[in-house]
Amino acid sequence: MSTALLTLPPDLRHGNAADCLSKLQLQIRNSPNQEVEIQAGQLSNFDSSALAVLLGCRREAESLSKTLKFKQFPAKLRELALLYGVSELLVESA
């Protein structure tokens, strides 16, 4: 099975979160792949809006019965997800 690879931008804060989410949702919808992977390795400047974007992507993938995987979360993003109580919804794939 082939996987669509999507990448979060280095800067993902309130000001650009809606645009980023729209772009990622469109890529998820338009991907012919049933498996989508979002890589967060480049993410360096972010706030809690990054979590909202990831959760929005998760909802989009689920609505299309696609498998969504997350990779390369920065440690601070993991901590933020834990703080907001959404870490179990944003589990990184090995």
C-alpha positions as CSV (number, residue, x, y, z in Angstrom):
1,M,0.0,0.0,0.0
2,S,1.3,3.4,-1.0
3,T,1.4,6.3,1.5
4,A,0.7,10.0,0.9
5,L,3.4,12.1,2.7
6,L,2.3,15.5,4.0
7,T,4.6,17.8,5.9
8,L,3.8,20.5,8.5
9,P,5.4,23.9,7.9
10,P,8.2,25.1,10.3
11,D,5.9,27.8,11.6
12,L,2.4,26.8,12.6
13,R,0.6,29.3,14.9
14,H,-2.8,30.8,15.2
15,G,-2.2,33.2,12.3
16,N,-1.6,30.5,9.7
17,A,-3.4,27.5,11.2
18,A,-6.7,27.8,9.3
19,D,-4.8,28.1,5.9
20,C,-2.5,25.2,6.8
21,L,-5.5,23.0,7.9
22,S,-7.4,23.8,4.7
23,K,-4.4,22.8,2.5
24,L,-3.8,19.6,4.4
25,Q,-7.4,18.6,4.3
26,L,-7.5,19.2,0.6
27,Q,-4.4,17.0,0.2
28,I,-6.0,14.3,2.3
29,R,-9.2,14.4,0.3
30,N,-7.4,14.5,-3.1
31,S,-5.0,11.7,-2.3
32,P,-5.7,8.4,-4.0
33,N,-3.9,6.7,-1.2
34,Q,-5.8,5.1,1.7
35,E,-2.9,5.8,4.0
36,V,-1.7,9.3,4.8
37,E,1.4,10.3,6.9
38,I,1.9,13.7,8.4
39,Q,5.5,14.5,9.2
40,A,6.2,17.2,11.8
41,G,10.0,17.1,11.8
42,Q,10.3,20.6,10.4
43,L,7.9,22.1,13.0
44,S,9.9,24.5,15.2
45,N,7.7,27.5,16.0
46,F,4.2,26.6,17.0
47,D,1.4,27.0,19.5
48,S,-1.7,25.0,20.5
49,S,-3.1,25.7,17.0
50,A,-0.8,23.0,15.7
51,L,-2.8,20.5,17.8
52,A,-6.1,21.8,16.3
53,V,-4.6,21.4,12.8
54,L,-3.5,17.8,13.5
55,L,-6.9,16.9,15.0
56,G,-8.7,18.5,12.0
57,C,-6.6,16.3,9.7
58,R,-7.5,13.3,11.8
59,R,-11.2,14.1,11.5
60,E,-10.8,14.5,7.7
61,A,-9.0,11.2,7.3
62,E,-11.5,9.4,9.4
63,S,-14.4,10.8,7.5
64,L,-12.9,9.4,4.3
65,S,-12.0,6.0,6.0
66,K,-8.3,6.7,5.5
67,T,-5.5,5.7,7.8
68,L,-3.6,8.7,9.2
69,K,-0.2,8.4,10.8
70,F,1.9,11.0,12.5
71,K,5.7,11.0,12.5
72,Q,8.6,13.1,13.9
73,F,6.8,15.1,16.6
74,P,9.1,17.6,18.3
75,A,9.3,16.9,22.1
76,K,7.4,20.2,22.9
77,L,4.5,19.2,20.6
78,R,4.3,15.9,22.5
79,E,4.3,17.8,25.8
80,L,1.6,20.2,24.5
81,A,-0.6,17.3,23.4
82,L,-0.3,15.7,26.9
83,L,-1.1,19.0,28.6
84,Y,-4.2,19.5,26.5
85,G,-5.3,15.8,27.0
86,V,-5.2,14.9,23.3
87,S,-2.0,12.8,23.2
88,E,-4.0,9.5,22.8
89,L,-5.6,11.0,19.7
90,L,-2.3,12.0,18.1
91,V,-0.2,8.9,18.6
92,E,3.0,8.8,16.6
93,S,3.7,5.8,14.3
94,A,6.9,3.9,14.6
